[in-house]
Amino acid sequence: MKDDTRNPAPASRKFPYHLALRATLRDTDGVGHVNNAVYLTWTEEARTAYALERCGLSSLSELDFILAAAQLDYRSPVELNEIVDLWCGPSRVGARSWEMRYEGRARGDGRLVFEARTVQVHYDYRERRSAPISAPWRRILEEDLIR
């Protein structure tokens, strides 16, 4: 469940995109923490929302990239009903791929709960192969590049 962005937990650096998520009962495991697999879903939600918003798209079918790699570093457990402020932005832009960095912080106390990195490959679904990043998308990524 998304929450509004009032008073988000501040990120460690300037990120171009923010998404607030609440840990639901479905997200938790037998010991009451958010299950490790949920964090990948959260990064997917943020990455997808970022791309749709920045490109002015309205449908998932308009996205032209695939996930090629993911790395997550868990820093602190998240419990039921905690709101996590998820910050993200591109950190590298190549010819056919781009990297995204993520930082999740608990809204209540600002603690770092996870950091992540994903690599996306621009993809031509008709040809079923990678493709060069389009000029308009490249401009957006480079404009939003985090340092």
Summary of the structure (lengths in Angstrom):
residues: 147
radius of gyration: 15.5
end to end distance: 29.9
largest distance: 47.6
contacts: 430
relative contact order: 0.23
helix: 24%
strand: 39%
